Amino acid sequence: MAQIPASSDRQLTRDTEIWHSLKYAIAASSGFQRWQLERDAQLQGLRLEQQVQRYLQETLETLAY
């Protein structure tokens, strides 16, 4: 018999789907692409997810000033 996922499991799956879509939308943006070009050497070997996280962190730090 198949198990019915708990609501927390469904929410986690939904959150993962949202993050996946958001990550690719950010990566397609001109701001992210410009940021990538400026930091080419620093981003060598990083996965897209790591690059997006770093981009978001730097963006938020800039906005905090």
Backbone atoms as SQL, in Angstrom:
CREATE TABLE atoms (id INTEGER PRIMARY KEY, chain TEXT, resi INTEGER, resn TEXT, atom TEXT, x REAL, y REAL, z REAL);
INSERT INTO atoms VALUES
  (1, 'A', 1, 'MET', 'N', 0.834, -1.171, 0.000),
  (2, 'A', 1, 'MET', 'CA', 0.000, 0.000, 0.000),
  (3, 'A', 1, 'MET', 'C', 0.888, 1.247, 0.000),
  (4, 'A', 2, 'ALA', 'N', 0.545, 2.217, -0.805),
  (5, 'A', 2, 'ALA', 'CA', 1.332, 3.448, -0.905),
  (6, 'A', 2, 'ALA', 'C', 1.065, 4.336, 0.306),
  (7, 'A', 3, 'GLN', 'N', 2.123, 4.983, 0.766),
  (8, 'A', 3, 'GLN', 'CA', 1.977, 5.917, 1.885),
  (9, 'A', 3, 'GLN', 'C', 1.563, 7.275, 1.352),
  (10, 'A', 4, 'ILE', 'N', 0.707, 7.925, 2.066),
  (11, 'A', 4, 'ILE', 'CA', 0.317, 9.291, 1.745),
  (12, 'A', 4, 'ILE', 'C', 1.297, 10.207, 2.455),
  (13, 'A', 5, 'PRO', 'N', 1.978, 11.092, 1.695),
  (14, 'A', 5, 'PRO', 'CA', 2.971, 11.961, 2.343),
  (15, 'A', 5, 'PRO', 'C', 2.321, 12.891, 3.365),
  (16, 'A', 6, 'ALA', 'N', 3.021, 13.108, 4.445),
  (17, 'A', 6, 'ALA', 'CA', 2.566, 14.057, 5.458),
  (18, 'A', 6, 'ALA', 'C', 2.565, 15.449, 4.856),
  (19, 'A', 7, 'SER', 'N', 1.779, 16.348, 5.442),
  (20, 'A', 7, 'SER', 'CA', 1.699, 17.705, 4.904),
  (21, 'A', 7, 'SER', 'C', 3.059, 18.390, 4.912),
  (22, 'A', 8, 'SER', 'N', 3.900, 18.081, 5.902),
  (23, 'A', 8, 'SER', 'CA', 5.232, 18.692, 5.939),
  (24, 'A', 8, 'SER', 'C', 6.083, 18.200, 4.777),
  (25, 'A', 9, 'ASP', 'N', 5.911, 16.925, 4.386),
  (26, 'A', 9, 'ASP', 'CA', 6.629, 16.396, 3.224),
  (27, 'A', 9, 'ASP', 'C', 6.173, 17.081, 1.948),
  (28, 'A', 10, 'ARG', 'N', 4.879, 17.286, 1.823),
  (29, 'A', 10, 'ARG', 'CA', 4.340, 17.974, 0.634),
  (30, 'A', 10, 'ARG', 'C', 4.845, 19.411, 0.575),
  (31, 'A', 11, 'GLN', 'N', 4.898, 20.077, 1.737),
  (32, 'A', 11, 'GLN', 'CA', 5.378, 21.453, 1.779),
  (33, 'A', 11, 'GLN', 'C', 6.845, 21.512, 1.405),
  (34, 'A', 12, 'LEU', 'N', 7.644, 20.567, 1.896),
  (35, 'A', 12, 'LEU', 'CA', 9.062, 20.522, 1.561),
  (36, 'A', 12, 'LEU', 'C', 9.246, 20.308, 0.061),
  (37, 'A', 13, 'THR', 'N', 8.459, 19.429, -0.516),
  (38, 'A', 13, 'THR', 'CA', 8.524, 19.193, -1.961),
  (39, 'A', 13, 'THR', 'C', 8.152, 20.466, -2.709),
  (40, 'A', 14, 'ARG', 'N', 7.120, 21.138, -2.267),
  (41, 'A', 14, 'ARG', 'CA', 6.686, 22.390, -2.913),
  (42, 'A', 14, 'ARG', 'C', 7.767, 23.463, -2.782),
  (43, 'A', 15, 'ASP', 'N', 8.357, 23.577, -1.592),
  (44, 'A', 15, 'ASP', 'CA', 9.428, 24.557, -1.381),
  (45, 'A', 15, 'ASP', 'C', 10.614, 24.275, -2.300),
  (46, 'A', 16, 'THR', 'N', 10.941, 22.998, -2.456),
  (47, 'A', 16, 'THR', 'CA', 12.042, 22.604, -3.330),
  (48, 'A', 16, 'THR', 'C', 11.737, 22.980, -4.781),
  (49, 'A', 17, 'GLU', 'N', 10.505, 22.751, -5.205),
  (50, 'A', 17, 'GLU', 'CA', 10.103, 23.117, -6.568),
  (51, 'A', 17, 'GLU', 'C', 10.186, 24.632, -6.776),
  (52, 'A', 18, 'ILE', 'N', 9.756, 25.388, -5.785),
  (53, 'A', 18, 'ILE', 'CA', 9.806, 26.853, -5.878),
  (54, 'A', 18, 'ILE', 'C', 11.254, 27.321, -5.948),
  (55, 'A', 19, 'TRP', 'N', 12.133, 26.779, -5.088),
  (56, 'A', 19, 'TRP', 'CA', 13.537, 27.169, -5.103),
  (57, 'A', 19, 'TRP', 'C', 14.170, 26.845, -6.454),
  (58, 'A', 20, 'HIS', 'N', 13.851, 25.687, -6.994),
  (59, 'A', 20, 'HIS', 'CA', 14.399, 25.283, -8.291),
  (60, 'A', 20, 'HIS', 'C', 13.998, 26.296, -9.371),
  (61, 'A', 21, 'SER', 'N', 12.731, 26.661, -9.424),
  (62, 'A', 21, 'SER', 'CA', 12.262, 27.632, -10.407),
  (63, 'A', 21, 'SER', 'C', 12.886, 28.998, -10.191),
  (64, 'A', 22, 'LEU', 'N', 12.954, 29.418, -8.943),
  (65, 'A', 22, 'LEU', 'CA', 13.523, 30.719, -8.613),
  (66, 'A', 22, 'LEU', 'C', 14.999, 30.779, -8.974),
  (67, 'A', 23, 'LYS', 'N', 15.724, 29.711, -8.678),
  (68, 'A', 23, 'LYS', 'CA', 17.157, 29.645, -8.972),
  (69, 'A', 23, 'LYS', 'C', 17.408, 29.850, -10.468),
  (70, 'A', 24, 'TYR', 'N', 16.623, 29.192, -11.308),
  (71, 'A', 24, 'TYR', 'CA', 16.822, 29.332, -12.749),
  (72, 'A', 24, 'TYR', 'C', 16.348, 30.683, -13.271),
  (73, 'A', 25, 'ALA', 'N', 15.332, 31.256, -12.655),
  (74, 'A', 25, 'ALA', 'CA', 14.895, 32.598, -13.042),
  (75, 'A', 25, 'ALA', 'C', 15.970, 33.629, -12.700),
  (76, 'A', 26, 'ILE', 'N', 16.581, 33.492, -11.537),
  (77, 'A', 26, 'ILE', 'CA', 17.658, 34.399, -11.135),
  (78, 'A', 26, 'ILE', 'C', 18.842, 34.240, -12.082),
  (79, 'A', 27, 'ALA', 'N', 19.204, 32.997, -12.381),
  (80, 'A', 27, 'ALA', 'CA', 20.350, 32.729, -13.257),
  (81, 'A', 27, 'ALA', 'C', 20.142, 33.301, -14.655),
  (82, 'A', 28, 'ALA', 'N', 18.904, 33.427, -15.087),
  (83, 'A', 28, 'ALA', 'CA', 18.611, 33.960, -16.412),
  (84, 'A', 28, 'ALA', 'C', 18.565, 35.497, -16.425),
  (85, 'A', 29, 'SER', 'N', 18.597, 36.117, -15.252),
  (86, 'A', 29, 'SER', 'CA', 18.470, 37.573, -15.192),
  (87, 'A', 29, 'SER', 'C', 19.761, 38.268, -15.634),
  (88, 'A', 30, 'SER', 'N', 19.602, 39.451, -16.183),
  (89, 'A', 30, 'SER', 'CA', 20.774, 40.204, -16.652),
  (90, 'A', 30, 'SER', 'C', 21.670, 40.611, -15.483),
  (91, 'A', 31, 'GLY', 'N', 21.094, 40.900, -14.332),
  (92, 'A', 31, 'GLY', 'CA', 21.891, 41.281, -13.171),
  (93, 'A', 31, 'GLY', 'C', 22.792, 40.148, -12.713),
  (94, 'A', 32, 'PHE', 'N', 22.256, 38.940, -12.681),
  (95, 'A', 32, 'PHE', 'CA', 23.053, 37.784, -12.284),
  (96, 'A', 32, 'PHE', 'C', 24.148, 37.515, -13.306),
  (97, 'A', 33, 'GLN', 'N', 23.800, 37.600, -14.577),
  (98, 'A', 33, 'GLN', 'CA', 24.788, 37.322, -15.623),
  (99, 'A', 33, 'GLN', 'C', 25.926, 38.340, -15.602),
  (100, 'A', 34, 'ARG', 'N', 25.605, 39.598, -15.347),
  (101, 'A', 34, 'ARG', 'CA', 26.641, 40.634, -15.227),
  (102, 'A', 34, 'ARG', 'C', 27.515, 40.356, -14.004),
  (103, 'A', 35, 'TRP', 'N', 26.886, 40.016, -12.891),
  (104, 'A', 35, 'TRP', 'CA', 27.599, 39.684, -11.667),
  (105, 'A', 35, 'TRP', 'C', 28.541, 38.507, -11.918),
  (106, 'A', 36, 'GLN', 'N', 28.060, 37.490, -12.633),
  (107, 'A', 36, 'GLN', 'CA', 28.885, 36.325, -12.969),
  (108, 'A', 36, 'GLN', 'C', 30.116, 36.726, -13.774),
  (109, 'A', 37, 'LEU', 'N', 29.942, 37.574, -14.764),
  (110, 'A', 37, 'LEU', 'CA', 31.061, 38.009, -15.600),
  (111, 'A', 37, 'LEU', 'C', 32.109, 38.757, -14.778),
  (112, 'A', 38, 'GLU', 'N', 31.661, 39.563, -13.837),
  (113, 'A', 38, 'GLU', 'CA', 32.574, 40.338, -12.999),
  (114, 'A', 38, 'GLU', 'C', 33.379, 39.455, -12.050),
  (115, 'A', 39, 'ARG', 'N', 32.858, 38.276, -11.727),
  (116, 'A', 39, 'ARG', 'CA', 33.499, 37.403, -10.740),
  (117, 'A', 39, 'ARG', 'C', 33.897, 36.055, -11.316),
  (118, 'A', 40, 'ASP', 'N', 34.160, 36.006, -12.583),
  (119, 'A', 40, 'ASP', 'CA', 34.415, 34.750, -13.285),
  (120, 'A', 40, 'ASP', 'C', 35.409, 33.855, -12.561),
  (121, 'A', 41, 'ALA', 'N', 36.556, 34.393, -12.192),
  (122, 'A', 41, 'ALA', 'CA', 37.603, 33.580, -11.556),
  (123, 'A', 41, 'ALA', 'C', 37.160, 33.073, -10.181),
  (124, 'A', 42, 'GLN', 'N', 36.406, 33.878, -9.453),
  (125, 'A', 42, 'GLN', 'CA', 35.971, 33.494, -8.107),
  (126, 'A', 42, 'GLN', 'C', 34.917, 32.388, -8.123),
  (127, 'A', 43, 'LEU', 'N', 34.230, 32.252, -9.235),
  (128, 'A', 43, 'LEU', 'CA', 33.118, 31.307, -9.298),
  (129, 'A', 43, 'LEU', 'C', 33.496, 29.964, -9.911),
  (130, 'A', 44, 'GLN', 'N', 34.746, 29.833, -10.336),
  (131, 'A', 44, 'GLN', 'CA', 35.207, 28.584, -10.940),
  (132, 'A', 44, 'GLN', 'C', 34.926, 27.418, -9.994),
  (133, 'A', 45, 'GLY', 'N', 34.311, 26.390, -10.502),
  (134, 'A', 45, 'GLY', 'CA', 34.069, 25.177, -9.724),
  (135, 'A', 45, 'GLY', 'C', 32.831, 25.207, -8.843),
  (136, 'A', 46, 'LEU', 'N', 32.132, 26.330, -8.776),
  (137, 'A', 46, 'LEU', 'CA', 30.921, 26.393, -7.959),
  (138, 'A', 46, 'LEU', 'C', 29.712, 25.950, -8.781),
  (139, 'A', 47, 'ARG', 'N', 28.835, 25.204, -8.147),
  (140, 'A', 47, 'ARG', 'CA', 27.580, 24.811, -8.800),
  (141, 'A', 47, 'ARG', 'C', 26.692, 26.048, -8.939),
  (142, 'A', 48, 'LEU', 'N', 25.726, 25.963, -9.844),
  (143, 'A', 48, 'LEU', 'CA', 24.810, 27.077, -10.066),
  (144, 'A', 48, 'LEU', 'C', 24.126, 27.473, -8.762),
  (145, 'A', 49, 'GLU', 'N', 23.710, 26.507, -7.986),
  (146, 'A', 49, 'GLU', 'CA', 23.029, 26.815, -6.731),
  (147, 'A', 49, 'GLU', 'C', 23.929, 27.630, -5.803),
  (148, 'A', 50, 'GLN', 'N', 25.203, 27.277, -5.718),
  (149, 'A', 50, 'GLN', 'CA', 26.144, 28.021, -4.883),
  (150, 'A', 50, 'GLN', 'C', 26.331, 29.437, -5.420),
  (151, 'A', 51, 'GLN', 'N', 26.392, 29.582, -6.732),
  (152, 'A', 51, 'GLN', 'CA', 26.549, 30.906, -7.326),
  (153, 'A', 51, 'GLN', 'C', 25.327, 31.774, -7.033),
  (154, 'A', 52, 'VAL', 'N', 24.136, 31.218, -7.180),
  (155, 'A', 52, 'VAL', 'CA', 22.913, 31.980, -6.913),
  (156, 'A', 52, 'VAL', 'C', 22.860, 32.376, -5.441),
  (157, 'A', 53, 'GLN', 'N', 23.219, 31.470, -4.551),
  (158, 'A', 53, 'GLN', 'CA', 23.220, 31.801, -3.125),
  (159, 'A', 53, 'GLN', 'C', 24.195, 32.935, -2.824),
  (160, 'A', 54, 'ARG', 'N', 25.375, 32.885, -3.421),
  (161, 'A', 54, 'ARG', 'CA', 26.371, 33.948, -3.202),
  (162, 'A', 54, 'ARG', 'C', 25.859, 35.273, -3.774),
  (163, 'A', 55, 'TYR', 'N', 25.258, 35.215, -4.956),
  (164, 'A', 55, 'TYR', 'CA', 24.690, 36.415, -5.586),
  (165, 'A', 55, 'TYR', 'C', 23.624, 37.038, -4.682),
  (166, 'A', 56, 'LEU', 'N', 22.720, 36.213, -4.173),
  (167, 'A', 56, 'LEU', 'CA', 21.665, 36.722, -3.299),
  (168, 'A', 56, 'LEU', 'C', 22.245, 37.303, -2.013),
  (169, 'A', 57, 'GLN', 'N', 23.233, 36.643, -1.454),
  (170, 'A', 57, 'GLN', 'CA', 23.866, 37.140, -0.230),
  (171, 'A', 57, 'GLN', 'C', 24.512, 38.500, -0.474),
  (172, 'A', 58, 'GLU', 'N', 25.288, 38.618, -1.554),
  (173, 'A', 58, 'GLU', 'CA', 25.948, 39.896, -1.849),
  (174, 'A', 58, 'GLU', 'C', 24.927, 40.989, -2.153),
  (175, 'A', 59, 'THR', 'N', 23.876, 40.623, -2.853),
  (176, 'A', 59, 'THR', 'CA', 22.829, 41.605, -3.173),
  (177, 'A', 59, 'THR', 'C', 22.156, 42.113, -1.914),
  (178, 'A', 60, 'LEU', 'N', 21.827, 41.193, -1.025),
  (179, 'A', 60, 'LEU', 'CA', 21.177, 41.599, 0.235),
  (180, 'A', 60, 'LEU', 'C', 22.115, 42.416, 1.113),
  (181, 'A', 61, 'GLU', 'N', 23.392, 42.065, 1.136),
  (182, 'A', 61, 'GLU', 'CA', 24.352, 42.848, 1.909),
  (183, 'A', 61, 'GLU', 'C', 24.468, 44.264, 1.359),
  (184, 'A', 62, 'THR', 'N', 24.451, 44.395, 0.050),
  (185, 'A', 62, 'THR', 'CA', 24.504, 45.719, -0.579),
  (186, 'A', 62, 'THR', 'C', 23.266, 46.524, -0.234),
  (187, 'A', 63, 'LEU', 'N', 22.119, 45.897, -0.266),
  (188, 'A', 63, 'LEU', 'CA', 20.865, 46.596, 0.058),
  (189, 'A', 63, 'LEU', 'C', 20.796, 46.991, 1.528),
  (190, 'A', 64, 'ALA', 'N', 21.498, 46.275, 2.377),
  (191, 'A', 64, 'ALA', 'CA', 21.462, 46.556, 3.813),
  (192, 'A', 64, 'ALA', 'C', 22.212, 47.832, 4.160),
  (193, 'A', 65, 'TYR', 'N', 23.101, 48.295, 3.279),
  (194, 'A', 65, 'TYR', 'CA', 23.870, 49.498, 3.570),
  (195, 'A', 65, 'TYR', 'C', 23.049, 50.716, 3.452);
